[in-house]
Amino acid sequence: MLKTFLGGLLLAGMPAIALAGGDHDHQALHQDGAVLSSEKGDIDPNYDILAAHVHRKGRVVTFHMTLKGSAGGTIPQAAGQLAGAPVEAYVWPTSLPPESVGFEGGEGILALVATSHPDFDDTPLYDEDGDGDVANDGARWHSHWVVLAPNESCGEGSLSVQDIPDGAAPKMPATWPGLPLYIDSPGFSPVLEGPEITINVSFDDGVSVEGMSYDGVTSALRVNQNVHAPLLCVVNVFDVASGDLSLPGSVN
């Protein structure tokens, strides 16, 4: 099992997938076996997790999270430049290996994230706001696969999105946006509806998600003031949903 995302910011308590039948037409909060988190009185309710849940139907795995407030209702205030730019995120850290979505193999934590960051756009293949410009949508909620790794340069016990060292050319997914990070922009559209955020994900044939475990996390990240490695640090964890979960789903 992985270590918990709280405290030292390493992951743990991640419930495992069980591929059984079930109804998934409702919020994560109402699903059997959902990972629950108590309400917090001292954080933005739009990042206050009530429940996280993941289920599978065939090749599609649905990640969703119920918030106390409105999913996606808060976006970070623009810094006006890339250096120091804030990023806010809904995160599902998983136990899947990075190579399962096309990254070079390694020891990092593969996580699905939905992010908003008004100061830059890292989805060059997609026009999220439909205005004909693919380079101005960073504030719109969008999805990434990222690989997280411990990085003391971000602070004691902290994590960062794994950097690509100068001169290195590790294997990246086909939709890698070209940043010197283990980040993919796969184009899975987050669905924001009231307190619920949902992302439907597909995997290539041959990728096994049986036995996968995960958490639900809301967090803040920040681009390094020097725009250099570590490029993107986790600077705050707002909330975590973690516990034993039997993940419903169907392989048909």
C-alpha positions in Angstrom: 0.0 0.0 0.0 1.0 3.6 -0.6 1.6 6.1 2.2 -1.1 8.7 3.0 -1.2 12.0 1.1 -1.6 13.9 4.3 1.3 14.5 6.7 4.4 13.8 4.7 2.3 14.1 1.5 3.0 10.5 0.4 0.0 8.3 -0.4 -1.7 5.6 1.6 -4.9 3.9 2.6 -5.9 3.6 -1.0 -8.9 1.3 -1.5 -8.7 -1.5 -4.0 -10.9 -2.0 -7.1 -13.4 -4.9 -6.9 -15.0 -5.5 -10.3 -18.6 -6.2 -9.3 -21.9 -5.0 -10.5 -23.6 -1.8 -9.3 -25.6 1.4 -10.1 -23.4 4.5 -10.7 -26.0 7.0 -11.8 -25.7 9.1 -8.6 -23.1 11.1 -6.7 -20.0 9.5 -5.2 -21.5 10.2 -1.8 -24.4 7.8 -2.5 -22.3 4.9 -3.8 -21.7 1.7 -1.8 -18.2 1.6 -0.5 -17.4 5.2 -1.4 -14.4 6.8 0.4 -15.9 9.3 2.8 -14.4 12.5 4.3 -16.0 14.5 7.1 -17.0 18.1 6.4 -14.4 20.8 7.3 -15.4 24.2 8.6 -12.2 26.0 7.8 -11.6 25.3 4.0 -13.3 26.5 0.8 -16.4 24.3 0.5 -15.7 23.8 -3.2 -12.6 21.8 -2.1 -14.2 20.1 0.9 -14.5 16.5 -0.1 -17.5 14.5 1.1 -16.8 11.3 -0.9 -14.7 9.9 -3.7 -15.6 6.9 -5.8 -14.3 5.1 -8.9 -16.1 2.4 -10.9 -15.5 0.5 -14.1 -17.7 -0.5 -17.0 -15.8 -2.3 -19.7 -12.8 -0.3 -20.7 -14.2 2.9 -19.1 -13.2 3.8 -15.6 -15.3 6.7 -14.0 -13.6 8.8 -11.4 -15.9 11.1 -9.4 -15.9 13.2 -6.2 -18.7 14.9 -4.2 -17.9 18.3 -2.7 -19.6 20.2 0.1 -19.9 23.2 -2.2 -19.9 23.5 -6.0 -17.3 21.4 -8.0 -15.1 23.7 -10.0 -16.7 26.8 -8.4 -13.4 28.2 -7.3 -10.5 28.9 -9.6 -7.1 30.3 -8.5 -6.4 34.0 -8.9 -4.1 34.7 -11.8 -0.5 35.7 -10.9 0.0 37.4 -14.3 3.0 35.3 -15.2 4.2 31.7 -15.4 6.7 32.2 -12.5 4.8 31.5 -9.3 1.6 30.7 -11.1 -1.0 28.9 -8.9 -2.7 25.7 -9.9 -5.7 24.1 -8.1 -6.7 20.5 -8.5 -9.1 17.7 -7.8 -6.8 14.6 -7.6 -7.2 10.9 -7.7 -3.8 9.3 -6.9 -3.7 5.7 -8.0 -1.6 2.6 -7.5 -1.3 2.1 -11.3 2.3 2.2 -12.7 3.1 5.3 -14.8 3.7 3.1 -17.9 0.0 2.1 -17.9 -0.9 5.4 -19.6 2.3 5.7 -21.6 4.9 7.2 -19.3 8.4 5.8 -18.9 8.3 3.3 -16.0 9.4 4.4 -12.6 8.6 4.7 -8.9 6.3 7.8 -9.0 2.6 8.0 -8.2 0.3 8.1 -11.2 -2.6 10.4 -10.5 -5.6 11.6 -12.5 -6.2 15.3 -11.9 -8.6 18.0 -13.0 -6.9 21.4 -12.8 -7.5 25.1 -13.3 -4.6 27.6 -13.8 -5.4 31.0 -15.5 -1.7 31.9 -16.2 -0.9 29.2 -18.7 -2.4 26.6 -21.1 -1.0 23.1 -21.1 -3.6 21.4 -23.4 -2.3 22.4 -26.8 -4.4 19.9 -28.7 -7.7 21.1 -27.3 -9.9 24.2 -27.4 -11.8 23.9 -24.1 -13.8 27.2 -24.5 -14.5 26.7 -28.2 -13.3 30.2 -29.2 -10.9 29.0 -31.9 -7.7 29.5 -29.8 -6.2 26.4 -28.3 -3.7 28.4 -26.1 -6.0 30.5 -23.8 -8.0 27.9 -21.9 -5.9 27.2 -18.8 -8.5 28.5 -16.4 -11.0 26.1 -17.8 -11.2 22.8 -15.8 -9.3 20.1 -17.8 -7.7 16.8 -17.1 -4.2 15.4 -16.8 -2.4 12.3 -15.9 0.6 13.3 -13.8 3.4 11.4 -12.0 4.0 12.6 -8.5 7.2 12.0 -6.6 8.7 13.1 -3.3 10.8 16.3 -3.7 12.5 17.9 -0.7 13.2 21.0 -2.9 9.5 21.8 -2.6 9.6 21.6 1.2 10.2 18.8 3.8 8.0 15.8 3.0 6.5 17.4 -0.1 5.7 16.2 -3.6 6.1 17.6 -7.0 5.1 16.6 -10.5 8.1 14.6 -11.6 10.6 16.7 -13.7 12.3 15.6 -16.9 16.0 16.4 -16.4 17.8 18.5 -19.0 19.0 16.3 -21.9 16.8 13.4 -20.9 14.2 11.9 -23.3 12.0 9.5 -21.3 9.0 7.9 -23.0 5.9 10.1 -22.9 2.3 9.6 -23.9 1.3 10.7 -27.4 -0.7 13.6 -25.9 2.2 14.9 -23.7 2.0 18.8 -24.0 5.8 19.2 -24.3 6.5 20.5 -20.8 9.6 19.2 -19.0 7.3 17.2 -16.7 5.7 13.8 -16.4 2.3 15.2 -17.5 -0.2 14.1 -20.1 -3.1 16.1 -21.5 -5.4 13.3 -22.6 -8.5 15.4 -23.4 -10.8 13.6 -20.9 -13.4 16.3 -20.1 -14.3 16.9 -16.5 -18.1 17.1 -16.0 -19.0 19.6 -13.3 -22.5 19.4 -12.0 -23.4 21.0 -8.7 -21.3 19.3 -6.0 -20.1 16.6 -8.3 -17.0 16.3 -10.5 -16.7 13.3 -12.8 -14.1 12.2 -15.3 -14.5 9.2 -17.6 -11.2 7.6 -18.5 -10.4 4.9 -21.1 -7.4 2.6 -21.0 -5.6 0.7 -23.8 -6.2 -3.0 -24.3 -3.8 -4.9 -22.1 -3.8 -2.4 -19.2 -5.2 -4.1 -16.1 -6.9 -2.0 -13.5 -7.9 -4.9 -11.4 -6.6 -4.4 -7.9 -6.0 -0.7 -8.5 -6.3 1.5 -5.4 -6.8 5.3 -5.1 -7.6 8.3 -2.9 -9.5 11.5 -3.4 -7.6 14.7 -2.8 -8.0 18.4 -3.3 -4.8 20.4 -3.5 -2.9 23.5 -4.6 0.3 23.5 -6.6 2.5 26.3 -7.7 5.0 26.8 -10.6 8.5 27.5 -9.3 9.4 31.2 -9.2 12.5 30.4 -11.2 10.4 28.3 -13.7 13.0 25.6 -13.2 13.2 22.1 -11.6 11.3 21.5 -9.5 8.9 23.1 -11.9 5.5 22.3 -10.2 5.3 21.7 -6.5 2.4 20.6 -4.3 2.1 23.4 -1.8 -1.1 22.7 0.0 -3.4 19.8 0.5 -7.0 21.0 1.3 -8.7 17.7 1.9 -8.2 13.9 1.6 -10.7 11.0 1.3 -9.0 7.8 2.1 -10.1 4.4 3.3 -11.1 0.8 2.4 -13.2 0.7 -0.7 -14.6 -2.1 -2.7 -14.8 -0.6 -6.2 -18.0 -1.6 -8.0 -18.0 -2.1 -11.8 -18.5 -4.3 -14.7 -15.9 -5.8 -17.1 -18.6 -6.4 -19.8 
